[in-house]
Structures are given as C-alpha cells and as structure tokens.
Amino acid sequence: MILLEERIRKDGEVKPGQVLKVNSFLNHQMDIELFSLMAKEWKRLFSGEKITKILTVEASGIGLACLCAQEFHVPAVFAKKNLTNNLADSVYWARVVSYTHHREYNIIVEKSFLKPEDHILIIDDFLANGSALLGLIGMVEASGATLAGAGIAIEKGFQPGGELVRQKGVRVESLAIIENMDDFGNISFR
Ligand code: 5GP
C-alpha cells in the first residue's frame, strides 16, 4: 500500500535492534484516517472470504482491528496480556515472546468469544519473528474456528515470521513489507 510505505519513509525511525519506531501514526499517536484506508484495503483483499470476527492482541492492534471490524460489520476481539498465570479452563492462551520488550508473556482470550462456527481474520500492527501471530493462530486452531487469514500493517520481510506463517498455509496480507532497513534510516520495500 503506497500510502503506508510513504508514511513509513516520512515518519518512521530505525532504532537499534532492527526496530522501526512509528509512534507518530501507529503505536502511540494514531492516524485514524490512515487506519480507515488500511481497513478498506484489507476489506478489498479479503472480500471473497466469509469473516465473522476480527482478532488482535492488545495494545497496538486494537485501533486497526476496530476500523477493520467496522468495514466487515463484525465484532473485534483482542487477546489480553498477562491477566493471570492461574489460567482458567474458560480461556485459550498462548505464550508469546515480545520482540520489542525482550520478554515472554501470556496472551489470553475467553473461550466464549472464539467459537467453532467463527471465521476469523487476525489483524496486527507488525510481523517480525511471528511469535504474536503464531500465538493468535494457535488460539484460533484450538477453538475450532476457521482462519480466513491475517492482515498485517508492517511486515519486516528480513525476519522469519512471514515465511513461517505462510508455510503453515495461512494467507498473510501485509500492507507494507520492509525488505531492508539500516541505521542511517534507509528503508526499502518489497
Ligand atoms: P513478532 O511476534 O512477530 O516477533 O513481533 C510482533 C510484535 O512485536 C508486534 O505486535 C509489535 O508489537 C512488535 N514489533 C516487532 N517488531 C517491531 C518493530 O520493528 N517496531 C515496532 N514498533 N513494533 C514491533
């Protein structure tokens, strides 16, 4: 999506550890008009698919998921982080490694919000090593719901997550795929 690529070039900052900081429009302040256009693009890409629910993980996925849910006229569910270590029978959970914070945490979704009859579109802000997305996919699989695919805002194509998830047969639609970024702030797209 050219508009998103241009915005990343204009406002993105490359930080040590191959982290792209996009706090001015995605991860802290949010450009809702841009989110709306991104949601419309995912709606176009997944227009042939039956979708009954959007699934994301807090916090940065929530804004994108809400705009997407509005396009598809379905609810949005977000996986919560670290509510409890004493996991109840009534939740699906997955262990996720945080790329940016270098720690592990649990993500959980109440079982009542993911049903076998659901058709799920997962939405998230970044795809790097794939831990967050694989965790969400695992919960969808455990629920017996159908996974329509994943819509990602920014995929870092030089990290393995995208390939890992696509190898599982999951359709991944990333609106911007970064091929390369360096410490001088040069960013190239696939
Ligand atoms: P993964 O689980 O694929 O390794 O990383 C995905 C999650 O890590 C995203 O949901 C996002 O919160 C965070 N993340 C990974 N790489 C970046 C990055 O370069 N910039 C930012 N802002 N977040 C990232």
Residues whose N, C-alpha, C, O or C-beta is under 5 A from the ligand:
A	BS01	5GP	Q18 V19 L20 K21 V22 N27 V97 Y99 T100 F126 L127 A128 N129 G130 S131 A132 L133 G161
